[in-house]
Amino acid sequence: MNNKNILILEDNEDFRSSLAIEFEEKGLNVFALENSDKISRINNFIDYAIIDLRLKNENGIDAIELLQDLNPSCKIVMLTGYP
């Protein structure tokens, strides 16, 4: 088992679920969230994060800054569906 943890912060439920399935199949433990409210509860456990730039009620950059403040060793990928 991989024992690595990944956070998926994505407001689109279908895309979030698809990503979660893919990473679970690769052996990662997945934390899939719609918003950043619970990041502070899981931050020490996150090795990697995929964060949407444009979330419904918040800015993905703010979520990235929060995660980096809480867990500087986390590797983060930012994505967006907007041009």
VEXTOR-371135 format. One record per residue: residue number from 1; y, x, z of N, C-alpha, C in turn. Coordinates in pm, 1 decimal, padded with zeros to 6 digits, m for minus. Layout:
BEGIN
<pt NUM <Y X Z> <Y X Z> <Y X Z>>
...
***
This chain:
BEGIN
<pt 1 <m00118.7 00083.2 00000.0> <00000.0 00000.0 00000.0> <00124.5 00087.2 00000.0>>
<pt 2 <00225.3 00041.3 m00068.1> <00349.2 00116.0 m00087.6> <00432.3 00127.7 00039.4>>
<pt 3 <00439.1 00022.9 00118.7> <00517.0 00018.1 00242.4> <00666.7 00036.9 00222.4>>
<pt 4 <00716.3 00021.2 00102.0> <00860.2 00026.3 00075.4> <00912.4 m00116.0 00071.9>>
<pt 5 <01038.2 m00130.1 00113.6> <01101.1 m00261.7 00119.9> <01217.2 m00269.9 00022.7>>
<pt 6 <01228.5 m00383.2 m00043.5> <01337.1 m00404.9 m00136.9> <01408.8 m00535.2 m00105.0>>
<pt 7 <01540.0 m00529.5 m00109.8> <01623.9 m00647.7 m00094.5> <01666.2 m00693.7 m00233.2>>
<pt 8 <01649.7 m00820.7 m00260.1> <01701.4 m00881.3 m00382.8> <01806.2 m00981.8 m00340.2>>
<pt 9 <01930.7 m00953.6 m00374.5> <02041.9 m01042.7 m00341.3> <02092.0 m01102.4 m00471.9>>
<pt 10 <02051.1 m01225.0 m00497.6> <02076.8 m01291.6 m00625.4> <02089.9 m01440.5 m00599.5>>
<pt 11 <02197.5 m01501.6 m00650.9> <02218.9 m01644.0 m00625.3> <02142.8 m01735.2 m00721.4>>
<pt 12 <02095.7 m01681.9 m00832.1> <02016.8 m01761.7 m00925.4> <01871.9 m01764.4 m00875.8>>
<pt 13 <01828.2 m01880.9 m00831.0> <01697.0 m01892.5 m00767.6> <01581.9 m01851.7 m00859.7>>
<pt 14 <01587.0 m01892.8 m00985.4> <01479.4 m01859.1 m01078.5> <01469.9 m01708.6 m01101.6>>
<pt 15 <01583.5 m01643.9 m01121.6> <01584.3 m01499.8 m01144.6> <01542.3 m01424.3 m01019.2>>
<pt 16 <01592.3 m01470.0 m00904.1> <01555.5 m01408.2 m00775.9> <01405.0 m01417.4 m00754.3>>
<pt 17 <01347.7 m01532.9 m00780.8> <01203.3 m01552.1 m00764.1> <01123.1 m01466.2 m00860.9>>
<pt 18 <01169.6 m01456.9 m00984.4> <01100.7 m01373.7 m01083.8> <01099.8 m01227.1 m01042.9>>
<pt 19 <01215.0 m01178.5 m00997.5> <01222.0 m01039.7 m00950.9> <01131.2 m01018.6 m00830.0>>
<pt 20 <01133.6 m01112.6 m00738.5> <01050.6 m01100.3 m00618.3> <00903.0 m01090.6 m00654.8>>
<pt 21 <00858.4 m01173.5 m00745.4> <00718.3 m01171.2 m00788.5> <00683.5 m01036.1 m00849.8>>
<pt 22 <00769.1 m00986.7 m00936.4> <00744.3 m00857.8 m01002.1> <00730.2 m00744.8 m00900.1>>
<pt 23 <00821.0 m00738.6 m00804.5> <00816.5 m00630.1 m00706.4> <00701.9 m00646.9 m00607.3>>
<pt 24 <00668.6 m00769.5 m00572.9> <00552.5 m00792.0 m00486.7> <00424.8 m00747.4 m00556.2>>
<pt 25 <00414.8 m00774.0 m00686.0> <00297.4 m00731.0 m00762.5> <00287.6 m00578.5 m00770.3>>
<pt 26 <00400.7 m00510.5 m00757.1> <00403.0 m00363.7 m00757.7> <00375.6 m00307.3 m00618.4>>
<pt 27 <00359.6 m00394.2 m00519.1> <00324.1 m00351.6 m00384.8> <00440.2 m00333.1 m00288.9>>
<pt 28 <00559.5 m00373.9 m00328.0> <00673.6 m00363.1 m00237.7> <00684.5 m00487.6 m00150.1>>
<pt 29 <00738.7 m00469.4 m00031.6> <00772.5 m00582.1 00054.7> <00910.3 m00631.9 00011.9>>
<pt 30 <00921.9 m00759.5 m00016.5> <01044.1 m00815.1 m00074.3> <01117.5 m00904.0 00025.5>>
<pt 31 <01248.1 m00880.4 00034.4> <01339.6 m00969.1 00105.7> <01430.5 m01028.1 m00001.4>>
<pt 32 <01412.0 m01153.7 m00034.9> <01489.8 m01217.8 m00140.8> <01589.7 m01314.7 m00077.6>>
<pt 33 <01718.2 m01285.2 m00096.7> <01824.0 m01364.7 m00034.7> <01920.5 m01419.3 m00138.3>>
<pt 34 <01976.2 m01536.0 m00107.6> <02076.7 m01598.7 m00193.2> <02216.8 m01545.8 m00163.3>>
<pt 35 <02238.9 m01505.0 m00038.0> <02368.8 m01450.9 00001.9> <02347.9 m01341.5 00106.2>>
<pt 36 <02455.8 m01277.2 00145.4> <02443.8 m01159.0 00231.2> <02442.1 m01189.6 00381.0>>
<pt 37 <02438.0 m01315.6 00418.6> <02444.4 m01353.5 00560.8> <02339.5 m01284.2 00648.6>>
<pt 38 <02221.4 m01258.3 00594.2> <02112.2 m01204.4 00675.7> <02091.1 m01053.7 00656.9>>
<pt 39 <02177.3 m00988.3 00580.6> <02159.3 m00844.9 00557.5> <02158.3 m00766.6 00687.4>>
<pt 40 <02244.7 m00799.7 00779.8> <02252.7 m00723.3 00904.8> <02123.6 m00732.5 00986.5>>
<pt 41 <02043.2 m00836.2 00965.5> <01917.4 m00850.8 01039.5> <01805.5 m00764.0 00983.3>>
<pt 42 <01813.0 m00730.4 00854.2> <01703.2 m00658.2 00789.4> <01743.1 m00520.2 00739.1>>
<pt 43 <01867.0 m00478.7 00757.2> <01919.0 m00357.8 00692.5> <01839.2 m00232.0 00720.2>>
<pt 44 <01788.2 m00212.3 00840.4> <01715.3 m00090.1 00873.1> <01581.4 m00080.3 00801.4>>
<pt 45 <01535.1 m00190.5 00748.6> <01405.6 m00193.6 00684.3> <01414.7 m00179.2 00532.3>>
<pt 46 <01533.1 m00175.9 00476.3> <01550.7 m00178.6 00331.4> <01557.0 m00037.6 00274.7>>
<pt 47 <01468.1 m00010.3 00178.9> <01468.5 00117.8 00107.6> <01548.1 00108.5 m00022.2>>
<pt 48 <01537.4 m00007.1 m00086.4> <01602.6 m00030.8 m00215.0> <01667.8 m00168.8 m00213.7>>
<pt 49 <01771.8 m00185.1 m00294.1> <01836.7 m00316.1 m00306.1> <01879.7 m00339.8 m00449.8>>
<pt 50 <01861.6 m00461.5 m00494.4> <01915.8 m00508.0 m00621.9> <02013.5 m00618.5 m00586.6>>
<pt 51 <02140.3 m00596.8 m00621.2> <02245.4 m00688.9 m00578.6> <02324.1 m00737.1 m00699.9>>
<pt 52 <02335.8 m00866.8 m00710.8> <02414.8 m00929.0 m00817.2> <02563.4 m00906.8 m00788.7>>
<pt 53 <02636.6 m00868.5 m00890.7> <02780.6 m00844.7 m00876.0> <02856.7 m00973.0 m00846.0>>
<pt 54 <02818.0 m01080.5 m00912.4> <02890.4 m01207.1 m00897.0> <02799.6 m01311.3 m00834.1>>
<pt 55 <02820.9 m01334.3 m00706.3> <02746.8 m01435.6 m00632.6> <02833.6 m01561.3 m00620.7>>
<pt 56 <02774.6 m01673.3 m00588.6> <02848.5 m01800.0 m00584.3> <02969.4 m01796.8 m00493.3>>
<pt 57 <02950.4 m01759.2 m00367.6> <03058.0 m01767.8 m00269.5> <03102.0 m01633.0 m00214.9>>
<pt 58 <03063.5 m01525.7 m00283.0> <03101.6 m01393.4 m00235.4> <03094.0 m01292.5 m00349.5>>
<pt 59 <03148.1 m01178.1 m00321.2> <03151.4 m01070.0 m00417.6> <03037.2 m00973.7 m00385.4>>
<pt 60 <02957.6 m00938.6 m00485.2> <02846.5 m00846.7 m00464.5> <02891.2 m00709.5 m00416.4>>
<pt 61 <03011.2 m00667.6 m00454.2> <03064.0 m00538.7 m00408.5> <03077.0 m00538.3 m00255.7>>
<pt 62 <03122.6 m00648.8 m00199.6> <03133.3 m00658.3 m00053.1> <02995.3 m00646.9 00011.7>>
<pt 63 <02895.9 m00707.3 m00049.6> <02759.3 m00698.2 00002.8> <02707.5 m00554.8 m00005.8>>
<pt 64 <02739.5 m00486.5 m00113.8> <02698.9 m00346.4 m00128.6> <02763.8 m00260.2 m00021.0>>
<pt 65 <02892.3 m00280.4 00000.2> <02962.7 m00203.8 00103.7> <02903.1 m00230.5 00241.3>>
<pt 66 <02871.5 m00355.1 00270.5> <02810.0 m00389.9 00397.9> <02676.0 m00318.6 00412.9>>
<pt 67 <02593.4 m00325.1 00311.2> <02462.0 m00261.1 00318.0> <02475.1 m00109.4 00332.3>>
<pt 68 <02568.1 m00048.8 00260.2> <02587.7 00096.0 00271.3> <02637.1 00135.0 00410.0>>
<pt 69 <02722.5 00053.7 00469.3> <02769.3 00081.1 00605.5> <02654.8 00072.7 00706.3>>
<pt 70 <02568.4 m00025.7 00687.7> <02458.0 m00047.1 00780.6> <02341.1 00048.1 00756.6>>
<pt 71 <02320.1 00085.2 00630.1> <02203.5 00165.3 00594.3> <02238.7 00259.4 00478.8>>
<pt 72 <02302.6 00372.7 00506.7> <02348.2 00463.6 00401.3> <02236.5 00522.7 00315.2>>
<pt 73 <02112.9 00521.1 00362.9> <02003.9 00579.7 00284.8> <01944.9 00483.4 00181.9>>
<pt 74 <01987.0 00358.7 00183.6> <01935.7 00259.3 00089.3> <01982.7 00290.6 m00052.9>>
<pt 75 <01889.9 00285.8 m00147.9> <01921.7 00303.8 m00290.1> <01955.4 00166.4 m00347.7>>
<pt 76 <02072.3 00155.9 m00412.9> <02121.4 00025.3 m00457.5> <02141.5 00022.8 m00608.1>>
<pt 77 <02095.6 m00086.0 m00669.6> <02122.4 m00113.8 m00810.4> <02204.0 m00242.5 m00813.9>>
<pt 78 <02314.3 m00237.5 m00885.3> <02398.7 m00354.7 m00901.2> <02372.4 m00412.0 m01041.0>>
<pt 79 <02364.3 m00543.3 m01050.3> <02343.7 m00605.8 m01180.7> <02433.6 m00727.0 m01194.0>>
<pt 80 <02449.6 m00771.0 m01316.6> <02525.1 m00893.3 m01341.5> <02482.5 m00953.8 m01474.4>>
<pt 81 <02492.4 m01083.6 m01483.1> <02463.2 m01154.1 m01606.8> <02589.9 m01179.2 m01687.4>>
<pt 82 <02702.8 m01132.2 m01637.3> <02831.0 m01153.6 m01703.5> <02866.8 m01033.0 m01788.5>>
<pt 83 <02928.6 m01057.9 m01904.9> <02967.7 m00945.6 m01993.0> <03082.8 m00864.1 m01936.2>>
***
